[in-house]
Amino acid sequence: MSDGPRVTWLPPGAPAPEPATPAPAPPPERTGLKRLLWPLVVAGGLLVKYGKLALLAVGKIKILTTSGSMLVSVAAYSLIWGWRFALGFVLLLLVHELGHVIQLRREGVPASAPLFIPFLGAVVAAKSLGRDAAAEARVGLAGPVLGTLGTIAVLAAADAADSDLLRALAFTGFFLNLFNLVPLTPLDGGRAMAAMSPWMWFLGLFLAVVFAFAWPNPIIILIVLVGVWDTWRRWKALRDGGEEARSYYRVRPRTRLLVLAVYVGLIVVCVLGMDLSHIERTFDDV
């Protein structure tokens, strides 16, 4: 037998087979948790680093005034709840934010009008939250105080008109103000805890993480991420800032007691309000 090169027989006109090239390996896919967390980590970092500059910038744009951003928010929420509930919800947010604006100006701090961000609520731009932790607590609690009073008025109107729509709005308003009392910045409860004890921020962080696992959604996870960053930043400033930083958190016992009384009172009122405005549904109603 010949030891020459071996030739494979092919039919006439058939092309020679091309060597197979291995298919490129598909890029590794992110798991569902990574796909959810990575954009939130980026957004949280940008919000913490550039949030104040962004608020100051949008304040110069006429189309993003309070009324314009309110209309955008009403339109966005209408896609989910309908325009009547969306309008009422945005008005409840407005009352809540006006509480912060009024108190900031009482503390001598210039504050912008509220700017509404669909599905994230509303924000108020200010250069500071007051001269000390007591002022920060007053600013933080002023929103839930006025917001809860406004929600009580909605509940009274719901009972007078026997309106389930208004009852649903009242329930949502009480829940909104109650959630904001979680003792974690950037929530209002975190501002109040600045006057009580900075250690309470870690309790608020624990509660927020529990919420994130029990009811996972992007907004709660974003709050947790911003809360982790802000708690670490403020705790580091308190530890390394010397006497000036520590003096910010020195609050008279009487003021601490008043802050605690308002804080606990708001929690009680909001929980009772949610119970009174809760609408029971049965299969016969569907």
C-alpha positions as CSV (number, residue, x, y, z in Angstrom):
1,M,0.0,0.0,0.0
2,S,1.1,3.5,-0.7
3,D,2.3,5.8,2.0
4,G,1.3,9.0,0.1
5,P,-1.3,11.6,1.1
6,R,-4.8,10.2,1.6
7,V,-7.5,11.8,-0.6
8,T,-11.1,11.8,0.4
9,W,-13.4,11.1,-2.6
10,L,-16.0,13.8,-3.3
11,P,-18.7,13.9,-5.9
12,P,-17.9,16.0,-9.0
13,G,-18.5,19.7,-8.4
14,A,-18.9,19.3,-4.6
15,P,-16.9,21.9,-2.6
16,A,-14.4,20.8,-0.1
17,P,-15.6,20.9,3.4
18,E,-14.4,23.9,5.4
19,P,-12.9,23.2,8.8
20,A,-15.4,23.8,11.5
21,T,-14.7,26.8,13.6
22,P,-15.9,26.7,17.2
23,A,-18.8,29.0,18.0
24,P,-17.8,31.8,20.4
25,A,-18.8,31.2,23.9
26,P,-21.9,33.3,24.9
27,P,-21.1,36.1,27.3
28,P,-21.9,35.2,30.9
29,E,-25.4,36.3,31.8
30,R,-26.1,38.3,34.9
31,T,-28.4,36.7,37.3
32,G,-31.8,38.3,38.0
33,L,-30.5,39.8,41.3
34,K,-27.4,41.3,39.6
35,R,-29.5,42.7,36.7
36,L,-31.7,44.4,39.3
37,L,-29.0,45.7,41.7
38,W,-26.3,46.9,39.3
39,P,-28.4,49.8,37.8
40,L,-29.6,50.7,41.3
41,V,-26.0,50.8,42.6
42,V,-25.0,53.2,39.8
43,A,-28.1,55.3,40.2
44,G,-27.7,55.5,44.0
45,G,-24.0,56.5,43.7
46,L,-24.9,59.2,41.1
47,L,-27.8,60.4,43.3
48,V,-25.6,60.8,46.3
49,K,-22.7,62.4,44.5
50,Y,-24.5,64.7,42.1
51,G,-28.0,65.0,43.5
52,K,-27.6,68.5,45.0
53,L,-26.1,69.8,41.7
54,A,-28.9,68.2,39.7
55,L,-31.6,69.8,41.9
56,L,-30.0,73.2,41.6
57,A,-29.7,72.8,37.8
58,V,-33.3,71.7,37.2
59,G,-34.5,74.6,39.3
60,K,-33.3,76.9,36.5
61,I,-35.3,75.1,33.9
62,K,-38.8,76.6,33.5
63,I,-40.4,73.4,32.2
64,L,-39.5,71.6,35.4
65,T,-41.3,73.9,37.8
66,T,-43.6,72.5,40.6
67,S,-46.7,72.7,38.4
68,G,-45.1,71.2,35.4
69,S,-43.6,68.3,37.3
70,M,-46.9,67.8,39.1
71,L,-48.7,67.4,35.7
72,V,-46.0,64.9,34.6
73,S,-46.4,62.9,37.8
74,V,-50.2,62.9,37.5
75,A,-49.9,61.6,33.9
76,A,-47.5,58.9,34.9
77,Y,-49.5,57.7,37.9
78,S,-52.7,57.8,35.8
79,L,-51.3,55.0,33.7
80,I,-51.6,52.7,36.8
81,W,-54.4,54.1,39.0
82,G,-56.5,56.4,36.8
83,W,-56.4,60.2,36.8
84,R,-58.7,60.8,39.8
85,F,-56.6,58.7,42.2
86,A,-53.3,60.0,40.6
87,L,-54.4,63.6,41.1
88,G,-55.3,63.0,44.8
89,F,-52.0,61.2,45.4
90,V,-49.9,64.0,43.9
91,L,-51.8,66.5,46.0
92,L,-51.0,64.5,49.1
93,L,-47.4,64.5,48.2
94,L,-47.5,68.3,47.7
95,V,-49.0,68.8,51.2
96,H,-46.3,66.6,52.7
97,E,-43.4,68.4,50.9
98,L,-44.9,71.8,51.8
99,G,-44.4,70.9,55.4
100,H,-40.6,70.6,54.8
101,V,-40.6,73.9,52.8
102,I,-42.4,75.8,55.5
103,Q,-40.2,74.6,58.3
104,L,-37.0,75.1,56.3
105,R,-37.9,78.7,55.8
106,R,-38.8,79.1,59.5
107,E,-35.3,77.8,60.3
108,G,-33.9,80.6,58.0
109,V,-32.8,78.2,55.2
110,P,-33.9,79.2,51.7
111,A,-35.8,76.3,50.1
112,S,-37.1,75.6,46.6
113,A,-40.6,74.7,45.8
114,P,-41.2,70.9,45.6
115,L,-40.0,69.1,42.4
116,F,-42.0,66.0,41.6
117,I,-40.3,62.9,40.2
118,P,-42.7,60.2,38.9
119,F,-42.6,57.0,41.0
120,L,-40.0,58.4,43.4
121,G,-42.1,61.1,45.1
122,A,-40.9,64.7,45.4
123,V,-37.9,66.6,46.6
124,V,-37.1,70.0,48.0
125,A,-33.7,71.6,47.3
126,A,-32.0,73.4,50.2
127,K,-28.4,74.2,51.1
128,S,-28.7,72.7,54.6
129,L,-31.3,71.3,57.0
130,G,-30.7,73.8,59.8
131,R,-27.9,74.8,62.2
132,D,-28.1,71.6,64.3
133,A,-29.7,68.2,64.7
134,A,-32.7,69.7,66.5
135,A,-33.4,71.9,63.5
136,E,-32.9,68.9,61.2
137,A,-35.4,66.9,63.2
138,R,-38.0,69.7,63.0
139,V,-37.6,69.9,59.3
140,G,-37.8,66.1,58.9
141,L,-41.0,65.8,61.0
142,A,-42.7,68.8,59.5
143,G,-43.5,66.8,56.3
144,P,-45.2,63.9,58.0
145,V,-47.0,66.3,60.4
146,L,-48.6,68.4,57.7
147,G,-49.0,65.3,55.4
148,T,-50.8,63.4,58.2
149,L,-53.1,66.4,58.9
150,G,-53.9,66.6,55.2
151,T,-54.7,62.9,55.1
152,I,-57.0,63.1,58.1
153,A,-58.9,65.8,56.2
154,V,-59.2,63.3,53.2
155,L,-60.5,60.6,55.6
156,A,-63.1,63.0,57.0
157,A,-64.2,63.9,53.5
158,A,-64.4,60.2,52.6
159,D,-66.7,59.5,55.5
160,A,-68.8,62.5,54.7
161,A,-69.2,61.5,51.1
162,D,-69.1,57.7,51.7
163,S,-66.4,57.6,49.0
164,D,-64.2,54.5,48.6
165,L,-61.9,56.5,46.3
166,L,-61.2,59.0,49.1
167,R,-60.8,56.2,51.6
168,A,-58.2,54.5,49.4
169,L,-56.4,57.9,49.1
170,A,-56.5,58.3,52.8
171,F,-55.0,54.8,53.4
172,T,-52.3,55.5,50.9
173,G,-51.5,58.9,52.5
174,F,-51.3,57.4,56.0
175,F,-49.0,54.6,54.7
176,L,-46.8,57.1,52.8
177,N,-46.3,59.2,56.0
178,L,-45.7,56.1,58.1
179,F,-43.1,54.7,55.7
180,N,-41.3,58.0,55.7
181,L,-40.8,57.6,59.5
182,V,-38.4,54.7,59.1
183,P,-35.4,56.0,61.0
184,L,-33.0,56.0,58.0
185,T,-31.8,58.9,55.9
186,P,-32.9,60.1,53.3
187,L,-36.3,59.4,54.9
188,D,-37.9,61.8,57.3
189,G,-37.5,59.4,60.3
190,G,-33.7,59.5,59.7
191,R,-33.8,63.3,60.1
192,A,-35.7,63.0,63.3
193,M,-33.3,60.4,64.7
194,A,-30.4,62.9,64.2
195,A,-31.8,64.6,67.4
196,M,-32.4,61.4,69.3
197,S,-29.3,59.3,68.7
198,P,-27.3,58.6,65.5
199,W,-27.2,55.0,66.6
200,M,-30.8,54.8,65.6
201,W,-29.7,55.0,61.9
202,F,-28.5,51.4,62.2
203,L,-31.9,50.3,63.4
204,G,-33.4,52.1,60.5
205,L,-31.0,50.4,58.1
206,F,-32.0,47.0,59.5
207,L,-35.7,47.8,59.1
208,A,-35.1,49.0,55.5
209,V,-33.3,45.8,54.6
210,V,-36.2,43.8,56.1
211,F,-38.6,45.7,53.9
212,A,-36.4,45.1,50.9
213,F,-36.5,41.3,51.5
214,A,-40.1,41.2,52.4
215,W,-41.4,43.5,49.7
216,P,-38.6,43.7,47.1
217,N,-39.0,46.5,44.6
218,P,-36.5,48.9,43.0
219,I,-37.5,52.0,45.1
220,I,-37.0,50.3,48.4
221,I,-33.7,48.8,47.3
222,L,-32.6,52.3,46.1
223,I,-33.5,53.7,49.5
224,V,-31.4,51.0,51.2
225,L,-28.4,51.7,49.0
226,V,-28.6,55.5,49.6
227,G,-29.2,54.9,53.3
228,V,-26.1,52.7,53.6
229,W,-24.0,55.4,51.9
230,D,-25.4,58.3,53.8
231,T,-25.2,56.5,57.2
232,W,-21.6,55.6,56.6
233,R,-20.8,59.1,55.4
234,R,-22.4,60.8,58.4
235,W,-21.1,58.4,60.9
236,K,-17.5,58.9,59.5
237,A,-18.0,62.7,59.7
238,L,-19.2,62.4,63.3
239,R,-16.2,60.2,64.3
240,D,-13.6,62.2,62.5
241,G,-15.0,65.7,62.6
242,G,-14.0,66.6,66.1
243,E,-15.8,68.9,68.5
244,E,-17.6,70.8,65.7
245,A,-19.2,67.6,64.4
246,R,-20.2,66.4,67.8
247,S,-21.7,69.7,68.8
248,Y,-24.1,69.4,65.9
249,Y,-25.7,66.4,67.6
250,R,-25.9,67.9,71.1
251,V,-29.6,68.3,71.8
252,R,-31.2,69.3,75.1
253,P,-33.1,66.5,76.8
254,R,-36.4,68.5,76.6
255,T,-36.0,68.8,72.9
256,R,-35.3,65.1,72.6
257,L,-38.4,64.3,74.5
258,L,-40.5,66.5,72.3
259,V,-39.1,65.0,69.1
260,L,-39.8,61.5,70.5
261,A,-43.3,62.4,71.5
262,V,-44.1,63.8,68.0
263,Y,-42.4,60.8,66.3
264,V,-44.3,58.2,68.3
265,G,-47.5,60.2,68.0
266,L,-47.3,60.3,64.2
267,I,-46.7,56.5,64.1
268,V,-49.8,55.9,66.3
269,V,-52.0,58.3,64.3
270,C,-50.8,56.8,60.9
271,V,-51.4,53.2,62.1
272,L,-54.9,54.0,63.4
273,G,-55.6,56.0,60.2
274,M,-54.7,53.0,58.0
275,D,-57.0,50.8,60.1
276,L,-59.9,53.3,59.8
277,S,-59.4,53.8,56.1
278,H,-58.8,50.2,55.1
279,I,-61.4,48.9,52.7
280,E,-62.5,45.3,53.2
281,R,-63.1,43.4,50.0
282,T,-64.8,40.1,49.6
283,F,-65.3,37.8,46.6
284,D,-68.8,39.2,46.2
285,D,-67.4,42.7,45.6
286,V,-65.3,41.5,42.7
